[in-house]
Structures are given as C-alpha cells and as structure tokens.
C-alpha cells in the first residue's frame, strides 16, 4: 500500500468514535519510558502545550513532581512545605518556593499540622500564587503524596485557594479549572498505620470532591503499581526518574494537542473536555510491536488495558471521556502495508473495551519506529477497592 493510500485511510477512517472507558494506558514494564515528542508548535504561544497550566506542589512528594514538570518547560510553579530542608533541595527559583512556618521542621505525618499550616498562611499563599502564576492561566494542578502530613493535610485548603485564584483571574467553572495529581503509597509504606490511614482519608475525600465536580480531574498515580517496575534504577535516579516519567505521560496530551497532524488531530477542545469531565483520571502507555497480528493488538489494548494504567482497580466502563493518541515512525507510516487498518483496529478495540465514553483520537508520526498508544481516561469512578487496601 503506498503512502498516499495510508494517509487517506488514516484521514477518512480514523477520526471519531464513541467509547465508554478510561483510556489510561501504561504498560507497567515501560511506564513513561517514551520521551515527549519534539515536534514544533503550530504557532507561538507562551505555554508548553494547548493548556496553560499552573502547578502547585505541597509536601515532599508534591514538590518533587512539580520539579519534574518544571524541567519539561512549565514555568508557572509554586512549591509549599513546612520544612525548608525539602524546599532547599528543589531545583526551582527561590521565588517559587514558600515555607509554611509552623514553628517546627515538618508535619511528621500529622495531617492536622499540615492543615494548620495552610490555614495560617492562606493569604500569603494566595498572593504568591498570583505572583508566580500571573493571570494568563487556564488550569491549576495541585500535586501531593497521600500518606504524608504536610501534603495530605494541606491539600483541601490549597484547593480552595486555587479556586479563589481561578475566580480572581476570571476563569469560569472554577471547580473544573482546578485538578489534582495524587500519589498513593506502596503496600510497604502503608504498613505504617498512620501512612495508610492518612492516604485512605484524603484519597476518599478528594474522590468525593471529584465526583461532585469540585475538582477536575483527580489524577491517581499508584506507587504500588509504578515502583516495582523500576528495580533497574539506582538509588540516586530512582524517584527523579519515576517523577519525570509521570510528568512526561501527563505532558504528552497537552503537547500533542497543540501540534498539527496530517492524519487525525487530538485538538485542544478534545483535551479540555477530558480535563473538565470531573471524576478521577488515569494515564497509560503501551507499545504495539506486532503490527500484523490483530490478536496481539487486542491483547495490548483490551487484555492489558487495566494493567497498563498508572493506577489500578478502575471500572473502565465508568469513564465518560477518553483520549487515545497513536504515534508511529515516519518510515512505518510510509512503508508498512495495512498499517492504517491496524491503527483503526486499535481504536476500535479501545472503543469496544470501554463502552459508551466519548473517544477523542489523535494520530501523529515522529522519528521513532515504534507504534505507541497513549491513553487518558476522564470522568472515572474512584478505585474504591484500592483505597480500601490502604488500611489493611
């Protein structure tokens, strides 16, 4: 099949679909291994992608995730913590760090102290948000680790402040303009009773807020699923690598939604509809190696969909909106007969697996000769079974 025929099939036959399901895709063995594509934006814009995000990280984990996003080019950042020791180690400008002084170094897993810190400094935090983020922000994302004292204790108050900031800069639907990235502790970490209890409490509270549309989305990253697949990493590179991979997977949808496609574009409106769908969200990634075997494609997408997510126990049929992005190599798209049908089948399998959710599709090419499938599930029910395991 010649290149023009492939292009025509991709344009005509792979554009829209209706599906029901989370499209969060991440093969556990390759979580976030795919680097962010380096295609140029279609026009100049003071943002990394189609959405101008502002990032607020609280506690040790939140600061580290925020640091990873800044390394990808996101400049609107603010890290808050109750100890200067964690703040000092972040590679952020001093003006993007804020100590929440509570008269001691850290909250020591005490969420009441984290909550007190946010309450004591709420006006100063809001002022720093305006200073660090400016007024041209589309969406605010908070990052924290469930289980700790500072992050878990402060996050609800910080959500309120973020919504206030959103309202003050003129954003509509402030509940849908503020989202959260929450990491869950591993089973080993949760054996410390206070860690498991903290995580269960704050995860359940935020899931309820997401269900009510008070935040959107609640992106869940489960360290129990992510960490075991990174045993090859050194101690020094372990968490920086994991945090960067999380950031890259989130970033891919924002970045690609600002890049034109000669096939099918995942556009800014598609991406925004997922971000504002409410509920929980999950991200995933998988690679399709055998481009000629439809059974292989089915296994890669249908049978491994749940396993490929960065968090498990989701009811895939509860997703309201799904984003699926396929990226293949220039030579693959130009030379492999039947690849258009393979990609069509991949999207069809996703649609059949997920049910009635709206599925937004994107098809892009780059220099890597590996067919990659990224998925983002929006509007999902909370993974309650996973939350319950936090306190076992």
ZAVEXFI-802765 format. One line per field, with one value per residue (C-alpha): residue number from 1; residue in one letter; y, z, x. Coordinates in steps of 0.02 Angstrom, whole numbers. Layout:
% ZAVEXFI-802765
k <- [NUM  ...]
r <- [a  ...]
v <- [Y  ...]
w <- [Z  ...]
u <- [X  ...]
This chain:
% ZAVEXFI-802765
k <- [1  2  3  4  5  6  7  8  9  10  11  12  13  14  15  16  17  18  19  20  21  22  23  24  25  26  27  28  29  30  31  32  33  34  35  36  37  38  39  40  41  42  43  44  45  46  47  48  49  50  51  52  53  54  55  56  57  58  59  60  61  62  63  64  65  66  67  68  69  70  71  72  73  74  75  76  77  78  79  80  81  82  83  84  85  86  87  88  89  90  91  92  93  94  95  96  97  98  99  100  101  102  103  104  105  106  107  108  109  110  111  112  113  114  115  116  117  118  119  120  121  122  123  124  125  126  127  128  129  130  131  132  133  134  135  136  137  138  139  140  141  142  143  144  145  146  147  148  149  150  151  152  153  154  155  156  157  158  159  160  161  162  163  164  165  166  167  168  169  170  171  172  173  174  175  176  177  178  179  180  181  182  183  184  185  186  187  188  189  190  191  192  193  194  195  196  197  198  199  200  201  202  203  204  205  206  207  208  209  210  211  212  213  214  215  216  217  218  219  220  221  222  223  224  225  226  227  228  229  230  231  232  233  234  235  236  237  238  239  240  241  242  243  244  245  246  247  248  249  250  251  252  253  254  255  256  257  258  259  260  261  262  263  264  265  266  267  268  269  270  271  272  273  274  275  276  277  278  279  280  281  282  283  284  285  286  287  288  289  290  291  292  293  294  295  296  297  298  299  300  301  302  303  304  305  306  307  308  309  310  311  312  313  314  315  316  317  318  319  320  321  322  323  324  325  326  327  328  329  330  331  332  333  334  335  336  337  338  339  340  341  342  343  344  345  346  347  348  349  350  351  352  353  354  355  356  357  358  359  360  361  362  363  364  365  366  367  368  369  370  371  372  373  374  375  376  377  378  379  380  381  382  383  384  385  386  387  388  389  390  391  392]
r <- [x  x  x  x  x  x  x  x  x  x  x  x  x  x  x  x  x  x  x  x  x  x  x  x  x  x  x  x  x  x  x  x  x  x  x  x  x  x  x  x  x  x  x  x  x  x  x  x  x  x  x  x  x  x  x  x  x  x  x  x  x  x  x  x  x  x  x  x  x  x  x  x  x  x  x  x  x  x  x  x  x  x  x  x  x  x  x  x  x  x  x  x  x  x  x  x  x  x  x  x  x  x  x  x  x  x  x  x  x  x  x  x  x  x  x  x  x  x  x  x  x  x  x  x  x  x  x  x  x  x  x  x  x  x  x  x  x  x  x  x  x  x  x  x  x  x  x  x  x  x  x  x  x  x  x  x  x  x  x  x  x  x  x  x  x  x  x  x  x  x  x  x  x  x  x  x  x  x  x  x  x  x  x  x  x  x  x  x  x  x  x  x  x  x  x  x  x  x  x  x  x  x  x  x  x  x  x  x  x  x  x  x  x  x  x  x  x  x  x  x  x  x  x  x  x  x  x  x  x  x  x  x  x  x  x  x  x  x  x  x  x  x  x  x  x  x  x  x  x  x  x  x  x  x  x  x  x  x  x  x  x  x  x  x  x  x  x  x  x  x  x  x  x  x  x  x  x  x  x  x  x  x  x  x  x  x  x  x  x  x  x  x  x  x  x  x  x  x  x  x  x  x  x  x  x  x  x  x  x  x  x  x  x  x  x  x  x  x  x  x  x  x  x  x  x  x  x  x  x  x  x  x  x  x  x  x  x  x  x  x  x  x  x  x  x  x  x  x  x  x  x  x  x  x  x  x  x  x  x  x  x  x  x  x  x  x  x  x  x  x  x  x  x  x  x  x  x  x  x  x  x  x  x  x  x  x  x  x  x  x  x  x]
v <- [0  167  313  417  272  251  437  436  290  373  535  460  308  353  511  500  366  339  234  202  186  250  258  264  158  120  -46  -72  -128  30  163  330  264  360  533  682  709  863  923  1112  1201  1263  1442  1537  1532  1565  1388  1211  1149  1197  1221  1348  1251  1320  1193  1197  1063  1032  924  824  720  865  971  834  805  993  998  866  969  1124  1026  998  1184  1227  1392  1429  1336  1357  1232  1246  1146  1151  1117  1218  1061  990  1159  1192  1034  1079  1147  1293  1481  1543  1647  1486  1409  1453  1395  1369  1403  1309  1326  1158  1067  968  898  724  632  736  798  915  1011  1016  1086  1214  1269  1305  1397  1505  1559  1558  1743  1738  1579  1662  1814  1702  1609  1771  1819  1650  1607  1776  1799  1702  1529  1403  1263  1242  1072  1026  887  791  622  540  475  623  758  919  867  767  893  1049  993  1029  1206  1232  1176  1311  1440  1381  1400  1575  1617  1546  1654  1809  1792  1769  1582  1511  1347  1359  1183  1116  1228  1151  974  863  735  618  477  327  241  66  -78  -74  111  87  -43  107  131  321  323  204  294  466  405  323  477  606  493  463  648  702  565  633  810  747  656  817  916  1020  972  905  794  691  600  449  379  217  189  8  -14  104  69  -121  -99  19  -101  -71  109  167  242  415  407  310  444  579  456  399  578  632  486  532  711  656  548  690  813  710  751  937  945  840  937  1090  1000  984  813  770  620  647  783  769  952  1074  1055  866  882  1013  903  766  886  957  793  783  621  526  509  382  387  245  194  38  -12  -117  -222  -344  -234  -379  -485  -420  -539  -453  -285  -349  -410  -247  -143  -244  -376  -263  -100  -105  -170  -29  109  203  156  0  -54  67  19  56  66  214  332  473  538  451  516  398  453  343  395  297  318  409  251  145  259  267  86  -40  -108  -116  -5  109  -39  -90  82  82  -88  -24  118  3  -116  27  83  -93  -117  44  53  217  351  482  438  575  512  579  506  576  525  555  481  330  172  102  114  189  205  334  337  461  413  551  555  385  322  312  149  114  -61  12  141  6  -88  63  24  -165]
w <- [0  -49  72  -3  19  201  230  151  258  414  372  317  427  594  661  785  894  1043  1184  1365  1464  1537  1412  1537  1463  1534  1518  1693  1621  1519  1623  1548  1450  1298  1287  1243  1054  999  857  841  892  753  815  953  1123  1299  1355  1335  1250  1219  1404  1509  1670  1839  1959  2149  2242  2428  2540  2490  2354  2282  2268  2177  2050  2022  1993  1857  1768  1776  1693  1546  1523  1636  1716  1822  1980  2168  2298  2479  2627  2816  2811  2722  2703  2568  2485  2479  2378  2242  2080  2075  2084  2263  2220  2176  2349  2505  2683  2785  2955  3096  3224  3185  3041  2952  2999  3045  2959  3060  2938  3069  3065  2875  2880  3011  2902  2754  2864  2946  2781  2667  2620  2586  2483  2377  2350  2298  2177  2089  2086  2024  1904  1837  1761  1598  1670  1602  1730  1903  1955  2134  2166  2330  2405  2503  2665  2721  2844  2750  2581  2640  2773  2667  2500  2531  2591  2444  2325  2399  2374  2195  2158  2233  2122  1971  2007  2033  1864  1779  1747  1734  1815  1946  2008  1836  1822  1971  1966  2074  2046  2196  2225  2332  2444  2412  2517  2613  2651  2702  2833  2939  3010  3003  2819  2765  2869  2804  2625  2643  2722  2598  2445  2491  2524  2358  2264  2333  2282  2107  2096  2144  2013  2142  2064  1891  1860  2006  1927  2030  2024  2120  2179  2213  2025  1963  2080  2061  1875  1909  2001  1872  1929  2050  2219  2157  1998  2066  2116  1993  1851  1910  1937  1767  1683  1770  1710  1532  1519  1578  1466  1306  1292  1320  1200  1061  1070  1010  866  696  619  435  488  638  767  952  969  1117  1132  1144  1281  1377  1377  1468  1593  1636  1639  1829  1922  1926  1785  1739  1615  1521  1385  1286  1131  988  924  805  677  577  713  767  915  976  959  1055  1196  1200  1216  1284  1393  1462  1474  1662  1688  1583  1692  1821  1945  1955  2013  1896  1822  1642  1591  1707  1603  1521  1403  1334  1240  1132  1041  922  874  744  645  479  393  472  405  232  206  305  207  306  448  428  461  609  688  650  734  886  909  878  1011  1134  1095  1117  1279  1357  1306  1293  1331  1201  1125  1055  937  878  754  739  671  727  709  822  727  866  866  1033  1107  1243  1337  1456  1545  1612  1720  1801  1963  2105  2127  2295  2308  2301  2432  2550  2535  2603  2780  2782]
u <- [0  75  98  -42  -164  -113  -134  -307  -365  -299  -386  -551  -568  -492  -566  -708  -783  -892  -824  -852  -696  -541  -406  -267  -131  38  122  194  358  376  290  334  483  428  508  400  399  493  383  368  207  96  113  199  115  182  144  209  50  -129  -171  -76  -54  -3  73  60  156  134  242  395  313  215  371  466  327  313  502  483  351  460  601  483  458  312  360  206  258  247  308  250  312  326  513  646  752  640  619  806  836  712  785  665  692  685  533  440  464  367  396  238  314  227  366  445  528  394  225  287  143  19  -113  -184  -20  -24  -199  -147  -1  -115  -240  -106  -30  -180  -173  13  -7  -141  -29  116  3  -38  146  209  67  15  -157  -147  -180  -306  -296  -218  -149  -101  24  44  77  -64  7  111  65  101  34  -116  -162  -148  -217  -402  -367  -250  -386  -499  -361  -332  -516  -511  -362  -454  -605  -499  -414  -581  -592  -767  -819  -681  -713  -671  -518  -428  -362  -252  -115  -115  9  -39  89  153  90  253  236  54  102  147  -27  -25  28  -110  -239  -188  -192  -362  -439  -375  -400  -581  -611  -538  -629  -793  -743  -703  -870  -959  -864  -772  -605  -564  -476  -413  -265  -214  -37  -15  164  119  100  236  381  407  444  590  705  843  864  998  954  1002  900  750  625  683  659  487  428  489  401  239  261  301  146  35  126  108  -77  -53  93  15  -148  -51  35  -50  -72  -88  -192  -307  -276  -309  -354  -363  -552  -533  -404  -502  -657  -559  -482  -653  -750  -743  -713  -550  -425  -292  -150  -71  51  85  182  114  257  173  88  19  -63  -233  -233  -75  -162  -312  -201  -104  -261  -406  -324  -189  -285  -305  -128  -57  -130  -28  -163  -270  -444  -534  -701  -656  -838  -865  -757  -853  -719  -564  -413  -312  -155  -56  120  218  378  393  453  316  181  261  311  207  57  -104  -44  -195  -309  -202  -221  -407  -422  -327  -450  -599  -534  -518  -696  -766  -671  -728  -909  -1004  -875  -833  -664  -552  -418  -252  -127  49  217  396  570  544  499  389  199  147  -26  -59  -224  -305  -466  -576  -732  -700  -771  -645  -548  -628  -556  -381  -424  -486  -322  -230  -286  -268]
